Amino acid sequence: MSPALTAWHGEPGLIAAGQAALAERVAANGAAASLRTALQSA
């Protein structure tokens, strides 16, 4: 089970891990979008 799903059980450590995983995913998506935009305008 992923940390994000486990976080629903309310354990602080797991919630923190789930939030960190989510933030990482959002950052990776943002970086990919920026890269795509840069490549398209090149």
Wavefront OBJ file of the C-alpha trace (Angstrom):
o trace
v 0.000 0.000 0.000
v 1.319 3.451 -0.866
v 2.090 5.988 1.900
v -0.633 8.280 0.538
v -3.272 5.568 0.989
v -1.953 4.486 4.385
v -2.144 8.117 5.536
v -5.938 7.871 5.718
v -5.521 5.709 8.828
v -4.378 8.795 10.704
v -0.857 7.855 11.774
v 1.238 11.075 11.903
v 4.391 9.472 10.509
v 2.497 7.930 7.626
v 0.609 11.155 6.923
v 3.943 12.996 6.745
v 5.334 10.338 4.402
v 2.239 10.552 2.221
v 2.458 14.343 2.035
v 6.164 14.171 1.186
v 5.473 11.633 -1.574
v 2.689 13.828 -2.938
v 4.877 16.952 -2.842
v 7.623 15.045 -4.661
v 5.182 13.966 -7.361
v 3.872 17.518 -7.775
v 7.436 18.864 -8.031
v 8.337 16.207 -10.600
v 5.230 17.019 -12.649
v 6.067 20.728 -12.508
v 9.638 20.091 -13.632
v 8.428 17.898 -16.493
v 5.947 20.572 -17.599
v 8.646 23.259 -17.505
v 10.987 21.060 -19.511
v 8.273 20.335 -22.073
v 7.549 24.055 -22.452
v 11.258 24.838 -22.818
v 11.663 22.158 -25.487
v 8.632 23.359 -27.438
v 9.833 26.958 -27.516
v 13.408 25.996 -28.445
l 1 2 3 4 5 6 7 8 9 10 11 12 13 14 15 16 17 18 19 20 21 22 23 24 25 26 27 28 29 30 31 32 33 34 35 36 37 38 39 40 41 42
